[in-house]
């Protein structure tokens, strides 16, 4: 992927989501769709507002949450300097965006498919549900810490079988892990997809390896370029070799990656 696929696009909307302690902590950023080929769920884009100062040199990676012929929607949580600046964007501002980048989630319409999402990791599953040919074969399990309204859960739960569990107390974690184990065992002959914090994905990986299940994980490594040039996002594959998440991933089969 070369930066010839970088385009300047306009901000169409920026919409706060939910009622977290900070009103703008979660938001949807809807951008003009550039003249690129169709994207696939699980792919990501790099974005950088054109007026960012040099102290924020690099772009920021985001899973493509949703999209249509006119726009691309990203789901963002404000957790650092870059995302804080993004939350200040206004309609009509210009953003440099390059993509779509990376590989995509496996799709097999004939197999029962379990989606395991943790927190902000729910973002790519919205597009997966919207594009799946047989959403009745999909099951979503969502674990979260903030109020459920902070996430696009309702958009998914109205389309597929879905359940959620909130980690509000320390003891909630054990219940979430137990339920994940039950679901992975139930879907051992199906397809399992996972995106979320690394401990969440490591738990899913453990259960899948024990059950012999086919699991794919979407890594959320820090990235600077998104095109394989900076080597800032490397992970280790199942043989201990370093590999680039941006170009070889971000989605890896769970038995072929170290988390």
Buried (B, 14 or more C-beta within 10 A) or exposed (E): BEEEBBBEBEBBEBEBBBEBEEEBBBBBBBBBBBEBEEBBBBBBBBBBBEEBEEEBEBBBBBBBBBBEEEBBBBBBBBEEEBBEBBBEBEEEBBBBBBBBBBBBBBBBEEBBBBBBBBBBBBBBBBBBBBBBEEBEBBBBBBBBEBBEEBBBBEBBBEBBBBEBBBBEEEEBBEEBBEBBBEBBEBBBEBBBBBBBBBEBBBBBBBBBEEBEBBBBBBBBBEBBBBBBEBEBBBBEBEEEEEBBBBBBBBBBBBEEBBB
